[in-house]
């Protein structure tokens, strides 16, 4: 960690659909639980150093990365659609030029579910018991698993994900991906 017995502050995130209630208000109960679970001592695995997390900020996913990218890339515009593909969820957030969230949607689809679907389909096609995550990732990226062409499966899984995201984007009244 690099700090011994010092108090530190951290920022953590929640999927936008968990950070906010359906009415758009903050889900303070869950945010407080996240804060309580995050505070305390942290240490290296060898216990050589420790620090105390005394302050924890909870933010909706997609927003911190966007604010950084907006500043770093000097983006200009009035509204932005942020798509944050996580492991189990995909957050869609519309942010205005004042960094205020106008709309949001959290989809119950993410990279891990895509990989799982890809692995299952490839394993069935190639008569394998399972794929490691590393092999599945490489298979999606290259279209090849154990020397076999599985590009059609990769394209199918990615296209299905794209269609699901586009469906929600349309409901939000924004541009299609």
N, C-alpha and C positions, 0 to 999 in steps of 0.2 A: 504494500500500500504506500510506503514511503513516508508515513507519519507515525511516530511512536507516541502513544498515549495522548494524542491531540484530539480536540473536538473538531469534527468536520461537518459540512452540510452537503447533502446530496439532492439530486433531482431524479425522480423516477416517473414512469409513465403508466397509464392504463389505456386499453383500447377506448376509443372515443365513445363507443356504445355503452361502456361501463362507467366512464368518467361522468357522463351526463345521463340524467333521467329522461324518459320519453318526452317530458314536457320542456326539455332544454335546460332545466336547472341542474346544478352540480349534484352529483350523487355523494353528498357529504358523508354518509355512513360508510360507504366503501372507501372513500378517500381517507377517512380517519383510520380505518382498519389497515390500509396500505401504509400509512405513516407509522402506526404502532408496530407493524411487522418489520419495518425497515430500520427503526431506531435501535441503538444498542452498540455493542462492541463488534468490530470486524477484525479479523486476523488473517495472516498468511497461514497456509496449511501447516507449516512447521511451527506456528505460534511465535515466530521470532519478533513480529511487530504487531501492534494493535492500535486501533484508533476508535474513537467513540463517535457514532453518528448521533448528533444532538438535534439537528434540524433536517427535515425532509420536506421537499416540495414535490407535489404530485401534479403532473401535467397530462393533458390528453395526447396520446400518440399522434404522430405526424406533425404536430405543431412545432415542437422544438427544432426538428430537422428543417422544416420549412423556413422558420425565422432565420436560422443560420444560413441556409442556402440563399434566401432573399437578399440578405446583407452581403454575403460573400460574392454572389454572382451579380449583384446590383440589379436585380429584377425590377422591371417597371410594369405597372399594370394596375387595374382597379380590382380585379378579382382573380383568384387562383383556385384551381381544383387540385387538391393534394390526394394522391393515392398511396397509401402506406400498406404494403403487403407484408404482413407479419407471418409468424408460424402458423397460427390458428385462425386469425382474423385478417380482414382487409378493411382498413378505414378509408372512407371517402370524406373529405372535409373541404368545404368552400370557405375560403378566407378572403376578407376584403383587404384593401391597401393599408388599413390601420391595424392589421393583424387580428381582427375580430372574426370569430367563427360565425358564419351566417347559416350554414346548413351542415349536417353531418349524417353519416350512415356507417354502421359497422356491420360488415358481412361476415357470416360464419364460414368463411373460406380463407385459406391461407396456403403458404408454401408447403407446409408439412402435409396438408391434406392432398395437395397436388402430387407431391412425391409419393405419398402412400398409394394414391390411385394409379400413378405411373408404375410403381413397383409391382402392384398386384396384376396389372394388365401384362406387363413384360414377363413376370414370373410365369403367368399362365401360358403365354405364347411360347416361351422358351423352355417350359417345363422345369423351372427352377423352384426351389423351396422358398427362397426369399432373396432380396437384394439388400446390400448394405446401403446406408444413406449416401455414402460417397459414390458408390456405383450408380445409384439412382440419379444423383445430381449430375454426374458426368453424362449419363444416358439422356437426360432431358436436354442438356446443353449440346451434346454432339450427335445424338440420334443413334448411338451405337452402344450395345451392351454385350460383353463377351464376344466381340467380333461380329455380332449380328446387327443388321439394320433394324432399328426400332423407331426410326424417325417419324413414321406415320402415327405411332402411339404418342410420341412426345408432342407432335403437332395437335393431335386430338385433345390431349389433356390441357395444353395451353390454350387452345381455341375455346374449349368449354369454360375455362376460367375467364377468358376475355369476354365471352358472351354473358356470363353471370355478372361481371363487373359492369359491362355496358348496360345491362338491364336496370341496375340500380342507379347508374349515372343518369339514364333517361328519366327515371322517377324523380330525380333531384332537379330536373329541368336544365341540365348542363350539357356540354358537348360530349359526343360519343368519343371513346378512346380510339 
